[in-house]
């Protein structure tokens, strides 16, 4: 059973994992991102396929699509933590210039699921999404802001 003190400690450690991942993303540092994930983590990202694992090749390729530093903000973060599993959700934002010259400014929903392994919180699952318009167009609602 998780005590209040343990819950706060777990949440602080999870915030540390989230912050370390965010710094590595901003710096396009694949080797800084990967230790925050379990070896068998699964990602549901914006781009196909429906699920991705392992992350390394996909992450390096994604970083290569940015010509500028990556702006990455995590807003409205909510963490729920138990003794060995946890999850969080946030409204996150990506900004920057892509290699094709286009500028990105995207708010999206992000959910991370954690597993505590050898006393370290690691991301076992990541899910990124944007809503879609239900007007028949099925267009992604990438113009939304919190």
Beta strands, then each sheet from edge to edge (+ up, - down):
strand 1: 37-44
strand 2: 71-81
strand 3: 85-97
strand 4: 103-117
strand 5: 120-129
sheet 1: 1+ 5+ 4- 3+ 2-
end
